[in-house]
Structures are given as C-alpha cells and as structure tokens.
Amino acid sequence: MQSLAAYSLEATVADSSKRHLRIDELIDGWLTRKGVEDPRASDGDFTSKTGDGTGQFSRRYTASSVGATEEVELLETADTGAVFTTTLEVTVKDGNVTVFASMGATPGKSAVAPIKVYPRCPGVIRSLIEEFSDWTFAGQELPVGRAFDATNPAATYQLCGALRSEQRRLPLIVVSIDPDEQVWSELPAKAADQLIGLADVAFVDAESSWILTDELGPRDSCFLGSVRLYWPVRRLDGSHEGVTWTAPRLMSFGEGDAGLNRFLALLRRTVMSTAALTMLQPSCFREVQRAAAKEKLDSVSGPQRNEELLARNERLIADLDEAQRTIDRLQWKLNASAYAQRGLADDIAEGEPQESVDSEERAIPPMSGETRYYKKIGSGGGVDSLVKTKKCNHKSSNWTSAFKGDQAEKGLLKLEGRNDWKSLAHCSACTGGGRWRVNW
C-alpha cells in the first residue's frame, strides 16, 4: 500500500472522557456523511458517495487499566479499482487524548508504478481541529486552516521568528502577494484551508518581503509573487531547507481556478506525502493495546505464561516495525531518485517542486544593447537587494531617468558583477520600491 498522508493530534485535557465522547460523535457524523447507516456498528458495507460507490468500514474499542483506544478503518474503491484506506486511531491515556490518522492506497491492478492521487484532509480531522483549539504536534500548535497576515512590520518580524524557531516541527508556507506579480489572489486562503493540521500559511506584500529579505537574506526570502515552502530543518550552512515556486513557474500551471487547483493539488501532495513518511504512530496507542492484551491473558493463562507470550509478541511487533521503516525508507529513496532523474522541462510540465530556477537566468550576464528589468526586494548597508524580473504594464510616462540612485547602482553591481550600463530608469507606479529598467 502506498502511504498518502498522516495527521497527528494531541491534547492534555481536564476531562478526557468528555473529550472522547465528543470525538465519538464527530466520528459518527463523518461515517454517516460517507454513507454508513449505523456508524456505531463494529463493521459493515456501505454505499460510498465517491468512486465506484462501494465501501467497507470497521470500528473497534479497546479498554485497559491504563487507558482506552478506538480504531476506525474506512475503505473506499475508486473508479480505477484502486482501494483507498483511511485509518483513525484515538487514544485516551493519563489525561492525554491522541488522534492519529493515516491514508493509503492500493492499486487496482499489479504494476510497479506510483499511484497518481492528490488526497485531501479527511473530514473527521478537519472537524476535530475546528471543534477544539488545543491540539498540538510535538509541542507545536496545529495549523487551524487560516492564513496569517504578515503584511505589517510587527507581523513580519513574528513570521521571521516562527521560521527561525528551533521548536518548529511543521512546514510553513509563505506566499508573496506582490500586486505586480501575484498569480492567484485566493492562493493564501485556499492553501491554508487545504493544509489544515499540517502546514501554516502566511502571506507577505512587497513591503513586508523587504523585512523578510533583511532578516533571512535574499536566498531564504519570498518575493515577487512567489510561493516558498520552508521545511522545519536547516542546511549545514544555516539556510532553510525548502522549495520555491517563482511567479513564472506558477503561471505555467495555468490561469484562473483551473491553474490554481492544479498547483494546490501539487502543494497538498508535497506536504502530505512527506507527512506520511515522517509522522510516526504515537506509542500510547500500542501501550494501551498491549496492556489490554496482557490483562486478558492474565485472566486465562496466568501471569508467568503471559509474560512468555508477551515477550514473543513484542519481538514480532518490533520486527514488523522495522520492516515498515524499511519500506518507508525505500519509498522515500524511490521518490527522491525518480525526482532527481527528471529534467527541468519535465519538472515544469509535471509541476514538480524545484529550488528557484531564476538563478540560472541571473548567471547569464547581460548583453550589450539588452534591456533588463529589476525589482528591489530589500536593502541594507547602503546597497539595494535587486532581482531580475519582467517588464511591468504601466505607462511609459511612469518611467523617469534616474540621475542618482547610488543604492540601486550598488545593487546592480552586486547582482550582475558589472556597472557599464548605458541608462537607468525607475517606474514610479510600481509598488514596493518600484522597478528599474536598465539598458546595457
């Protein structure tokens, strides 16, 4: 089975029984919406409202002296014959309530090939996050499905702090809403909604992206209508691991809702597939299961015989865990290898994530007689940080010759490594510091 996604929620509550009761009600509603007639049954078939209309489910409860668990498994068959599985585990132990959900798919026919699917957040997980505001993952508050407005200085510094925090355990996506470059205005809100529980989303405008550049450096900033995914890990040189989609790359997905939906599907797959390989099942679920098994065996065969059986069972479980970890590692290597072998043209056609590709364009020196356009993304030490960009759509009357632009000139020298331009003009209508036209 190919792992598609995983979600992990934990909360410490005053009344765990009350919380578990409400979770049960939300699970009932989820199963009912799926088409299950009796959601409290131990198992059964139902007419699914998706795919080819067939589905099965099971629901099991386990109680022991240390806590209680509940496991719900939902199987739905797609039109292609592929079977999609959603497993939900709920554990109540020591005043903590833990929910772990995993999604997977099994192909309808035998073939050594990845399953091209773009999963969405299960409805029950969305309901749980919207119902309770105290869920965490590894100590970090869970994303609640709303984009963070970082378009004022205080909020931008707060965003920088979140990006640099050593306690961050989840991806953080930043969207530049530069009005001169932005591709889809609805992207921040829709990305936050679809990545609820897995990734925080923030948006910056042209001015606040300057602060981002000054604080993180141009390499780790987000500007000119781009989208940047920051993983919660750093490279050896201290820069942020991540993926950048520049505005031209985003345009390649297509205009309007169709293009936006294609990009959102890719964004979900990128984050969810990573979560599937890196979010581990909480140990509390198995601890309760093992305690229940031990208590049951004690009542039948006595404690001594029970210890022998449990020791053997522990070894089998450890072997199974190691086998699953091996499968996950091999799947990760397979995905990484397939990605590395694809060329840039295939990446753009498929919409696969890449590090920013405009670095190749910047490496090509300007030719004599060429006109290039640049935009300011930050400043510091008397030097503007500039990046090569496209021509704006403003009137020619907005362009004025720049007789004195020391910081911009120094920025051009730093970017292109030369200062032999013929003329320099500035667009007064462009926001965020404007745009520079340089004739070389």
C-alpha positions in Angstrom: 0.0 0.0 0.0 1.3 3.5 -0.9 1.2 5.9 2.0 -0.5 9.2 1.1 -0.8 11.3 4.2 -0.7 11.2 8.0 -2.1 13.5 10.8 -1.2 13.5 14.5 -3.1 15.5 17.1 -2.5 15.6 20.9 -4.1 17.5 23.8 -4.0 17.4 27.5 -7.5 17.9 28.9 -9.2 18.1 32.2 -12.0 15.7 31.3 -10.7 13.1 28.8 -13.9 11.1 29.0 -15.9 14.1 27.9 -13.5 14.8 25.1 -13.6 11.2 23.9 -17.4 11.3 23.9 -17.4 14.3 21.6 -14.8 12.8 19.3 -17.0 9.7 19.0 -19.9 12.0 17.9 -17.7 13.6 15.3 -16.6 10.2 14.0 -20.3 9.2 13.8 -21.0 12.2 11.7 -18.0 11.6 9.4 -19.1 7.9 8.8 -22.7 9.0 8.3 -21.6 11.5 5.6 -19.7 8.8 3.9 -22.9 6.7 3.6 -22.7 4.4 6.7 -26.2 3.7 8.0 -25.1 2.5 11.5 -21.8 4.3 12.4 -21.6 2.5 15.8 -21.6 -1.0 14.3 -18.4 -3.0 14.6 -18.1 -3.4 10.8 -20.1 -3.3 7.6 -20.5 -2.4 4.0 -22.0 0.8 2.7 -22.7 2.7 -0.5 -19.9 5.2 -0.8 -20.6 8.6 -2.2 -17.3 8.6 -4.0 -15.5 6.4 -6.6 -17.5 3.4 -7.8 -19.9 3.5 -4.8 -18.6 0.6 -2.7 -17.0 0.8 0.7 -16.4 -1.1 3.9 -15.6 0.0 7.5 -14.7 -1.4 10.9 -14.7 0.1 14.3 -13.0 -1.4 17.4 -12.8 -0.3 21.0 -10.2 -1.5 23.5 -10.1 -0.7 27.2 -7.4 -1.5 29.8 -6.4 -0.3 33.3 -4.0 2.3 31.7 -6.4 3.8 29.1 -8.7 3.2 26.2 -8.3 3.2 22.4 -10.6 3.3 19.4 -9.7 2.3 15.8 -11.7 3.1 12.8 -10.8 1.9 9.3 -12.6 3.1 6.2 -12.0 1.5 2.7 -13.4 3.0 -0.5 -12.9 1.8 -4.0 -12.2 4.3 -6.8 -13.4 4.1 -10.4 -9.9 2.8 -11.4 -10.2 -0.1 -9.0 -7.7 1.4 -6.5 -8.7 1.0 -2.9 -8.2 4.0 -0.6 -7.9 3.4 3.1 -8.3 5.9 6.0 -7.3 4.7 9.4 -8.2 6.7 12.5 -6.8 5.8 16.0 -8.0 7.6 19.1 -6.2 7.0 22.5 -7.1 8.3 26.0 -4.3 7.8 28.5 -3.0 9.7 31.5 -5.2 12.7 30.8 -4.0 13.0 27.2 -6.1 12.5 24.1 -4.2 11.5 21.0 -5.6 11.1 17.5 -3.6 9.6 14.7 -4.9 9.3 11.1 -3.2 7.7 8.1 -4.2 7.5 4.5 -3.1 5.0 1.9 -3.9 3.5 -1.5 -3.6 0.1 -3.1 -3.6 0.0 -6.9 -6.4 -1.8 -8.7 -4.0 -3.8 -10.9 -0.5 -5.1 -10.4 2.0 -2.5 -11.7 5.3 -1.2 -10.3 4.3 2.5 -10.6 3.3 5.2 -8.2 -0.4 5.9 -7.7 -1.2 9.4 -9.1 -3.5 10.7 -6.5 -3.9 14.0 -4.7 -5.5 13.4 -1.3 -7.4 15.9 0.8 -7.6 16.3 4.6 -10.2 13.7 6.0 -13.4 15.4 7.0 -13.1 14.0 10.6 -9.7 15.6 11.1 -11.0 18.9 9.9 -13.9 18.6 12.3 -11.7 17.8 15.2 -9.4 20.8 14.6 -12.3 23.2 14.1 -14.0 21.9 17.2 -11.1 22.1 19.6 -8.3 24.7 19.6 -5.8 22.9 21.9 -4.4 20.3 19.6 -0.6 20.1 19.2 2.0 18.1 17.3 5.4 17.6 19.0 4.7 20.6 21.2 3.7 22.9 18.3 0.2 24.2 17.9 -1.6 22.7 14.9 -2.3 24.9 11.9 -6.0 25.8 12.0 -6.7 26.4 8.3 -6.4 30.2 8.3 -3.6 32.2 6.6 -1.5 34.6 8.7 -1.4 38.2 7.6 2.2 39.3 7.7 1.9 42.5 5.8 2.8 44.8 8.6 6.2 45.1 10.2 5.3 43.6 13.6 3.6 40.6 12.0 6.6 40.1 9.5 9.0 40.0 12.4 6.8 37.5 14.1 6.8 35.4 10.9 10.6 35.6 10.8 10.7 34.4 14.4 8.5 31.4 13.6 10.6 30.5 10.6 13.8 30.5 12.8 12.3 28.8 15.8 14.0 25.7 16.9 10.7 24.4 18.2 9.0 24.4 14.8 8.1 20.9 13.7 5.7 21.6 10.8 6.2 23.1 7.3 5.5 26.8 6.9 4.4 28.2 3.5 4.9 31.9 2.6 3.0 33.5 -0.3 4.1 36.8 -1.8 1.0 38.8 -2.7 3.0 41.5 -4.6 0.3 43.1 -6.7 2.6 43.5 -9.7 3.5 39.8 -9.7 0.8 37.8 -7.9 -0.8 34.9 -10.0 -3.9 33.9 -7.9 -5.3 36.2 -5.2 -7.1 33.3 -3.5 -4.0 31.2 -3.0 -3.1 32.1 0.6 -6.7 31.4 1.9 -7.2 28.2 -0.1 -3.7 26.8 0.7 -4.2 27.4 4.4 -7.6 25.7 4.3 -6.5 22.6 2.4 -3.3 22.1 4.5 -5.1 22.4 7.9 -3.4 20.4 10.5 -0.1 20.0 8.5 1.3 23.4 7.4 0.9 27.0 8.4 0.5 29.5 5.6 1.4 33.2 5.8 1.4 36.0 3.2 3.6 39.0 2.7 3.3 42.0 0.4 6.1 43.9 -1.4 7.0 46.0 1.6 7.0 43.2 4.2 9.0 41.0 1.9 11.8 43.6 2.3 11.9 42.8 6.1 11.9 39.1 5.2 14.9 39.7 2.9 16.7 41.8 5.5 16.2 39.2 8.3 16.7 36.0 6.4 18.7 37.1 3.4 17.7 37.0 -0.3 18.3 33.3 -0.6 15.8 32.5 2.1 13.3 35.2 1.4 10.0 35.2 -0.6 9.1 38.0 -3.0 7.8 38.9 -6.5 4.7 36.8 -6.3 6.5 33.5 -5.4 5.5 30.8 -3.1 8.0 29.3 -0.7 7.7 26.1 1.4 10.0 26.1 4.4 10.7 22.7 6.0 11.4 22.7 9.7 15.1 21.8 9.1 18.2 23.7 8.2 21.1 23.0 5.8 24.6 22.8 7.0 25.2 26.4 6.1 22.3 27.5 8.2 19.9 28.3 5.3 16.4 26.9 5.3 15.5 23.7 3.5 12.6 24.3 1.2 11.0 24.6 -2.2 10.4 27.8 -4.1 7.9 28.3 -6.9 8.5 31.7 -8.7 5.7 33.6 -10.3 6.7 32.4 -13.8 6.6 28.8 -12.6 3.2 29.4 -11.1 2.0 30.8 -14.4 2.9 27.5 -16.0 0.1 25.8 -14.1 -2.5 27.9 -16.0 -4.6 30.9 -15.2 -7.8 31.1 -13.2 -9.3 28.4 -10.9 -8.0 25.6 -13.1 -4.4 26.6 -12.7 -4.9 27.4 -9.0 -6.4 23.9 -8.4 -3.5 22.2 -10.2 -1.0 24.0 -8.0 -2.9 23.3 -4.8 -3.1 19.6 -5.7 0.7 19.6 -6.1 1.2 21.5 -2.8 -1.0 19.0 -0.9 0.8 16.1 -2.4 4.2 17.6 -1.5 3.3 18.2 2.1 1.1 15.2 2.7 3.5 12.6 1.2 6.2 13.9 3.4 4.0 13.7 6.5 3.1 10.1 5.6 6.8 9.2 5.7 7.8 11.2 8.8 4.8 11.2 11.2 5.0 8.2 13.4 2.2 6.4 15.1 2.1 7.6 18.8 3.3 4.9 21.2 0.4 5.4 23.5 -2.0 3.5 21.1 0.1 0.3 21.3 0.7 0.8 25.0 -3.0 0.6 25.7 -3.4 -2.3 23.3 -0.6 -4.3 24.9 -1.9 -3.6 28.4 -5.4 -4.8 27.4 -3.8 -8.0 25.8 -1.8 -8.7 29.0 -4.8 -8.3 31.2 -6.8 -10.6 29.1 -4.1 -13.3 29.0 -3.6 -13.0 32.8 -7.2 -13.9 33.3 -6.8 -17.0 31.1 -3.3 -18.5 31.5 -1.7 -16.8 34.5 1.0 -14.1 34.7 4.0 -16.4 34.1 2.7 -17.9 30.8 1.5 -14.5 29.9 5.0 -13.0 30.1 6.4 -15.5 27.7 3.6 -14.8 25.2 4.0 -11.1 25.5 7.8 -11.3 25.1 7.3 -13.2 21.9 4.6 -10.8 20.7 7.0 -7.8 21.5 9.6 -9.4 19.2 7.2 -9.8 16.4 5.9 -6.3 16.7 9.5 -5.0 16.7 10.2 -6.9 13.6 7.1 -5.6 11.9 8.0 -2.0 12.9 11.5 -2.4 11.4 10.0 -3.8 8.2 7.6 -0.9 7.9 10.5 1.6 8.5 12.5 -0.2 5.8 9.5 0.1 3.4 9.2 3.8 4.2 12.9 4.4 3.6 12.8 2.6 0.3 9.7 4.5 -0.8 11.5 7.8 0.1 14.6 6.8 -1.9 12.4 5.7 -4.8 10.6 9.1 -4.9 13.9 11.0 -4.5 15.6 9.0 -7.2 12.7 9.4 -9.7 12.6 13.2 -8.9 16.4 13.6 -9.4 16.3 11.9 -12.8 13.7 14.1 -14.3 14.9 17.0 -16.4 13.8 20.6 -15.8 11.4 20.6 -18.7 9.7 17.5 -17.3 9.6 19.1 -13.9 7.8 22.2 -15.2 5.4 20.1 -17.3 4.5 17.9 -14.3 4.5 20.9 -11.9 7.1 19.2 -9.6 8.7 21.4 -6.9 12.2 22.8 -7.6 14.5 25.2 -5.9 14.1 28.6 -7.6 15.2 28.3 -11.2 15.7 32.0 -11.8 19.3 31.6 -10.5 20.2 30.2 -13.9 18.9 33.3 -15.6 20.8 35.6 -13.3 24.0 33.7 -14.1 23.8 34.8 -17.7 25.5 38.2 -18.0 23.6 41.0 -19.8 24.5 41.5 -23.4 25.4 44.8 -25.0 22.2 46.5 -26.2 20.0 44.3 -23.9 17.3 45.9 -21.7 16.7 44.2 -18.4 14.2 44.9 -15.6 15.0 44.6 -11.8 13.0 45.0 -8.7 14.1 45.9 -5.2 13.4 43.2 -2.6 15.3 44.7 0.3 18.2 47.0 1.4 21.0 47.0 3.9 24.4 48.6 4.3 23.6 51.2 1.7 23.0 48.6 -1.0 19.7 47.6 -2.5 18.9 43.9 -3.0 17.7 43.5 -6.5 16.4 40.6 -8.5 15.8 40.3 -12.3 12.1 40.4 -13.1 9.7 41.0 -16.0 8.5 44.3 -17.5 5.6 45.9 -15.9 2.4 47.0 -17.6 2.5 50.7 -16.6 2.5 53.6 -19.0 5.8 54.7 -20.5 5.2 58.1 -18.8 5.8 56.5 -15.4 9.4 55.8 -16.3 11.8 58.5 -15.3 15.6 58.6 -15.8 17.4 58.0 -12.6 20.2 60.6 -12.4 21.1 59.5 -8.9 20.5 56.0 -7.5 23.6 55.1 -5.5 22.0 52.2 -3.6 20.4 50.7 -6.8 23.6 51.1 -8.7 25.5 49.3 -6.0 22.8 46.6 -6.0 23.2 46.1 -9.8 26.9 45.8 -9.4 26.5 43.2 -6.7 23.9 41.3 -8.7 25.4 41.4 -12.2 29.1 42.0 -11.3 29.4 45.0 -13.6 28.4 48.7 -13.8 28.7 49.5 -17.5 25.0 50.2 -18.1 24.1 52.9 -20.6 21.0 54.2 -18.8 18.9 53.6 -15.7 15.2 54.4 -15.3 12.7 53.9 -12.5 9.0 53.2 -12.6 7.1 55.4 -10.2 3.9 53.3 -10.4 5.3 50.0 -9.3 4.8 49.3 -5.6 7.4 48.0 -3.1 10.2 50.2 -4.2 9.3 50.2 -7.8 11.1 48.7 -10.8 14.3 49.6 -12.5 14.8 49.5 -16.3 18.5 49.1 -17.3 19.8 49.5 -20.8 23.2 47.7 -21.1 
